[in-house]
Amino acid sequence: MSPPRVNPARARRIAIRVGGVIAWSAFLSAALATMVCFAFVDPAALAQGAPPAWWGTRMHVYAIGFFFFWVVGLMSAGQAWYLAHGRRVARR
């Protein structure tokens, strides 16, 4: 018995939807992690020491922190999806 045919357009829509779900969940986790982190860490207080040259303003530090948490969230969401669905997708 041969495996069922997969419609390429449907497979593309599913891949886009999965990517959107992963990116959105990572965005929400990055927002939460940024709020929690910067509730306890004030970049202005850290800047009173010897800050690196790339610490221009507090907004730069907030933005860099947010995108760092977003990347961590993306990796986490992608890994969770792979662990939940990876073997089924690989078998097709």
Secondary structure, DSSP 8 states (H G I E B T S, - for coil): -------HHHHHHHHHHHHHHHHHHHHHHHHHHHHHHHHH--HHHHHTS---TT--SHHHHHHHHHHHHHHHHHHHHHHHHHHHHHHHHHH-
